Every structure is written in structure tokens, then in C-alpha cells.
């Protein structure tokens, strides 16, 4: 019975360490994500509809079949 009790203790320790690692990694991810986001108002980028004419030609006819044309 001593071996199964030790094994249970080891597994419990492994699970606790894993849960702490996941919690710390998640917190660091959120903290780093918040620090890289720009502060201030969010606006849509304004583009000129004529910009699409300056795209290079399609490399293959199959690629051009899926292109959206006005």
C-alpha cells in the first residue's frame, strides 16, 4: 500500500505543478497581449478603390478564377 500512496502523491504533485504552469503561462500571455495593443481609438483604414488596379497579374489562370472582379 505504501507504493500506491507514493504514486498518488507524485501524480497529485505533477497535476498541481502542471496547473500552476498553465495558470502562469495564461497570465503572462494576457499580460503581454495587453502590453502590445495600441491605446486609443480604433478606426478603419481608408483605401482607394483604384488601388486594386495596381496588383500584379495572376500567376496562373486557376488563381485568377477565384479573384473578385468589380
C-alpha positions as CSV (number, residue, x, y, z in Angstrom):
1,X,0.0,0.0,0.0
2,X,3.0,2.3,0.5
3,X,3.9,2.3,-3.2
4,X,0.4,3.3,-4.4
5,X,0.2,6.1,-1.9
6,X,3.6,7.4,-3.0
7,X,2.5,7.1,-6.7
8,X,-0.7,9.0,-5.9
9,X,1.3,11.8,-4.2
10,X,3.6,12.1,-7.1
11,X,0.7,12.3,-9.6
12,X,-1.0,14.9,-7.4
13,X,2.2,16.9,-7.3
14,X,2.6,16.6,-11.1
15,X,-1.0,17.8,-11.6
16,X,-0.6,20.8,-9.2
17,X,2.7,21.8,-10.9
18,X,1.1,21.5,-14.4
19,X,-2.0,23.6,-13.3
20,X,0.3,26.3,-11.9
21,X,2.4,26.3,-15.1
22,X,-0.8,26.7,-17.2
23,X,-2.1,29.5,-15.0
24,X,1.2,31.4,-15.1
25,X,1.6,31.0,-18.8
26,X,-2.0,32.1,-19.4
27,X,-1.5,35.2,-17.2
28,X,1.8,36.0,-19.0
29,X,0.1,35.6,-22.4
30,X,-2.7,38.0,-21.4
31,X,-0.3,40.5,-19.9
32,X,2.0,40.5,-22.9
33,X,-1.0,40.8,-25.3
34,X,-2.4,43.8,-23.4
35,X,1.0,45.5,-23.5
36,X,1.3,45.3,-27.3
37,X,-2.1,46.6,-28.2
38,X,-2.3,50.2,-29.2
39,X,-4.1,52.5,-26.8
40,X,-6.6,54.9,-28.3
41,X,-9.5,54.9,-30.7
42,X,-9.8,52.2,-33.4
43,X,-10.6,53.3,-36.9
44,X,-11.0,51.5,-40.2
45,X,-8.2,52.1,-42.7
46,X,-9.3,54.1,-45.6
47,X,-8.2,52.8,-49.0
48,X,-8.7,54.0,-52.5
49,X,-10.8,51.5,-54.7
50,X,-8.4,52.3,-57.5
51,X,-5.6,50.6,-55.6
52,X,-6.8,47.1,-56.8
53,X,-5.7,48.0,-60.4
54,X,-2.1,48.1,-59.3
55,X,-2.0,44.5,-58.3
56,X,0.3,42.2,-60.3
57,X,-1.3,39.8,-62.9
58,X,-2.4,36.4,-61.7
59,X,0.4,33.8,-61.8
60,X,-1.9,31.1,-63.0
61,X,-5.3,31.0,-64.6
62,X,-6.7,28.9,-61.7
63,X,-5.6,31.6,-59.2
64,X,-7.4,34.2,-61.3
65,X,-10.6,32.2,-61.3
66,X,-11.0,32.9,-57.6
67,X,-10.2,36.6,-57.8
68,X,-13.0,39.1,-57.1
69,X,-13.5,41.4,-60.0
70,X,-15.6,44.6,-59.9
